[in-house]
Amino acid sequence: MRRNRKHHKHTGISIHCVKLSFRLFSLVMALSVKLVLAQDHAAMQSRTGAPHESVAPSAYVLFKKPSLESDAQDVRVTVELARTRREITRGLMFREKLNDDQGMLFVFNEEQPLGFWMKNTLIALDIIFISRNLEIVSTRTRVPPCERDPCPVYRSEKPAQFVVEVNAGFVEKYGISQGNQVEIKIDANGASTP
């Protein structure tokens, strides 16, 4: 009889453990659903052009015109920052429009050969590759959205550390060319690149 009681006691503990495991599983599933919903909400904001957390209104890129040009005027573009892997991967995906004086600045840890593609990008862009010395090393203009895989990759001609994406036609409109200097200023985190 004692053996049977012990058996029933162990069975009760096992059932209790199963119940706890099921409750833990239900809690994990609920948290997962909330995470997915949050990600869907963020994606929807991206598609509708709502502001991203990475927006830094005080960050800008100044494209300097060569001083030899008599009517030279610098061109300033307010930029959103893409510095983390996730931000760089997302870029301007699902964005339906971009103002003429706005763009996105991709910041990498070091100078390197870089390549960009237009997967899930809805608008045509100009891509400007910039060296660590803040010199434009190459441009890719009027890059169309990628409508089907495989998407082509648009590479820099030389290693770059920064990339600016702006509306298609920007490079031609403002006479931006290889060898021009830029100024990058980021006030949001107290960092500035002269």
C-alpha positions as CSV (number, residue, x, y, z in Angstrom):
1,M,0.0,0.0,0.0
2,R,2.8,2.4,0.8
3,R,4.4,1.8,-2.6
4,N,1.1,2.7,-4.2
5,R,0.8,5.9,-2.2
6,K,4.3,6.9,-3.3
7,H,3.4,6.1,-6.8
8,H,0.3,8.4,-6.6
9,K,2.5,11.1,-4.9
10,H,5.0,11.0,-7.8
11,T,2.1,11.0,-10.3
12,G,0.7,14.1,-8.7
13,I,4.1,15.9,-8.9
14,S,4.4,14.9,-12.5
15,I,0.9,16.3,-13.3
16,H,1.8,19.5,-11.5
17,C,5.1,19.8,-13.5
18,V,3.1,19.3,-16.8
19,K,0.7,22.0,-15.7
20,L,3.6,24.4,-15.0
21,S,5.2,23.5,-18.3
22,F,2.0,24.2,-20.2
23,R,1.5,27.6,-18.4
24,L,5.1,28.5,-19.2
25,F,4.6,27.5,-22.9
26,S,1.4,29.6,-23.0
27,L,3.2,32.6,-21.6
28,V,6.1,32.3,-24.1
29,M,3.6,31.9,-27.0
30,A,1.7,35.0,-25.8
31,L,4.9,37.0,-25.7
32,S,5.9,35.8,-29.1
33,V,2.5,36.9,-30.6
34,K,3.0,40.4,-29.0
35,L,6.5,40.6,-30.5
36,V,5.2,39.7,-33.9
37,L,2.4,42.2,-33.7
38,A,4.9,44.9,-32.6
39,Q,7.1,44.0,-35.6
40,D,4.1,44.1,-38.0
41,H,3.2,47.5,-36.6
42,A,6.7,48.8,-37.1
43,A,6.7,47.4,-40.7
44,M,3.3,49.1,-41.3
45,Q,4.7,52.4,-40.1
46,S,7.6,52.0,-42.5
47,R,5.3,51.3,-45.4
48,T,3.2,54.3,-44.7
49,G,6.2,56.6,-44.3
50,A,5.7,57.2,-40.6
51,P,8.8,58.4,-38.7
52,H,11.3,55.8,-37.6
53,E,13.0,55.7,-34.2
54,S,16.3,56.3,-36.0
55,V,15.2,59.7,-37.3
56,A,17.6,62.4,-36.2
57,P,16.4,65.7,-37.6
58,S,19.7,67.4,-36.5
59,A,21.8,65.1,-38.6
60,Y,22.7,66.3,-42.1
61,V,25.1,65.8,-45.0
62,L,26.4,68.9,-46.7
63,F,27.6,68.3,-50.3
64,K,30.3,70.9,-51.0
65,K,30.7,72.4,-54.5
66,P,34.3,72.9,-55.7
67,S,35.4,76.5,-54.9
68,L,36.5,77.0,-58.6
69,E,32.8,77.2,-59.6
70,S,31.8,80.8,-59.5
71,D,28.1,80.0,-58.8
72,A,28.9,77.1,-56.5
73,Q,26.4,76.5,-53.7
74,D,26.6,73.8,-51.1
75,V,23.6,71.4,-50.9
76,R,22.4,70.3,-47.5
77,V,20.3,67.2,-47.0
78,T,18.6,66.2,-43.7
79,V,19.2,62.5,-43.2
80,E,17.9,59.6,-41.2
81,L,20.7,57.5,-39.7
82,A,21.3,53.8,-40.4
83,R,24.0,52.6,-38.1
84,T,22.9,49.2,-36.6
85,R,22.8,46.1,-38.7
86,R,19.0,46.1,-38.6
87,E,18.8,49.8,-39.6
88,I,21.2,49.2,-42.5
89,T,19.4,46.1,-43.7
90,R,16.0,47.9,-43.6
91,G,17.2,51.1,-45.2
92,L,14.4,52.8,-47.2
93,M,12.4,49.7,-47.7
94,F,8.7,50.1,-48.2
95,R,9.0,54.0,-48.2
96,E,6.5,55.4,-50.7
97,K,8.1,58.9,-50.9
98,L,11.1,60.9,-49.9
99,N,11.3,64.7,-49.8
100,D,13.9,66.4,-52.1
101,D,16.0,67.6,-49.2
102,Q,15.9,64.3,-47.3
103,G,17.7,61.1,-47.4
104,M,19.3,58.3,-45.4
105,L,22.9,58.1,-44.2
106,F,24.4,54.6,-43.8
107,V,27.4,54.6,-41.4
108,F,29.8,51.7,-41.3
109,N,32.5,51.0,-38.8
110,E,35.3,51.1,-41.4
111,E,36.1,51.8,-45.0
112,Q,35.3,48.8,-47.2
113,P,33.9,47.8,-50.6
114,L,30.2,48.3,-50.4
115,G,27.2,47.1,-52.4
116,F,23.5,48.0,-52.1
117,W,20.4,46.5,-53.6
118,M,16.8,47.7,-54.0
119,K,14.8,44.8,-52.7
120,N,11.5,46.0,-51.3
121,T,12.3,49.6,-52.2
122,L,9.4,51.3,-53.8
123,I,11.1,54.5,-55.1
124,A,14.0,55.1,-57.5
125,L,17.2,56.4,-55.7
126,D,20.6,57.9,-56.3
127,I,23.3,56.2,-54.2
128,I,26.3,58.2,-53.2
129,F,29.4,56.4,-51.8
130,I,31.7,58.4,-49.5
131,S,35.2,57.6,-48.2
132,R,36.3,57.9,-44.6
133,N,38.0,61.2,-45.7
134,L,34.6,62.4,-46.7
135,E,35.2,62.4,-50.4
136,I,32.7,61.0,-52.9
137,V,34.3,57.9,-54.4
138,S,31.4,56.9,-56.7
139,T,27.7,57.4,-57.4
140,R,24.9,55.2,-58.8
141,T,22.1,57.2,-60.3
142,R,18.5,56.6,-61.0
143,V,18.6,53.1,-59.5
144,P,15.2,51.6,-60.0
145,P,13.3,49.5,-57.5
146,C,13.8,45.8,-57.7
147,E,10.6,44.1,-58.8
148,R,11.8,40.5,-58.8
149,D,14.6,38.3,-57.5
150,P,17.5,38.2,-58.0
151,C,18.0,41.9,-57.3
152,P,21.2,43.5,-58.8
153,V,23.8,44.8,-56.5
154,Y,25.1,48.4,-57.0
155,R,28.7,48.6,-55.8
156,S,31.1,51.4,-55.0
157,E,34.0,51.8,-57.3
158,K,36.3,52.3,-54.4
159,P,36.1,51.4,-50.6
160,A,33.6,53.6,-48.7
161,Q,32.6,54.2,-45.1
162,F,29.4,56.2,-45.6
163,V,26.6,55.9,-48.1
164,V,23.8,58.5,-48.8
165,E,20.6,57.5,-50.5
166,V,18.5,60.3,-52.0
167,N,15.7,60.7,-54.5
168,A,16.6,59.7,-58.1
169,G,17.8,62.7,-60.0
170,F,19.5,64.5,-57.1
171,V,23.1,63.9,-58.3
172,E,22.3,65.3,-61.7
173,K,20.2,68.2,-60.4
174,Y,22.9,69.5,-58.1
175,G,26.0,68.5,-60.1
176,I,27.3,66.0,-57.5
177,S,30.3,64.2,-58.8
178,Q,33.2,61.9,-57.8
179,G,35.9,63.8,-55.9
180,N,33.6,66.3,-54.3
181,Q,33.9,66.7,-50.5
182,V,31.1,66.4,-48.0
183,E,30.5,67.4,-44.4
184,I,28.6,65.0,-42.1
185,K,27.2,66.4,-38.9
186,I,25.4,64.3,-36.3
187,D,24.1,66.3,-33.3
188,A,21.8,63.7,-31.9
189,N,24.5,61.8,-30.0
190,G,26.9,64.7,-29.7
191,A,29.1,63.3,-32.5
192,S,30.3,65.5,-35.3
193,T,32.5,64.8,-38.4
194,P,33.9,68.0,-39.8
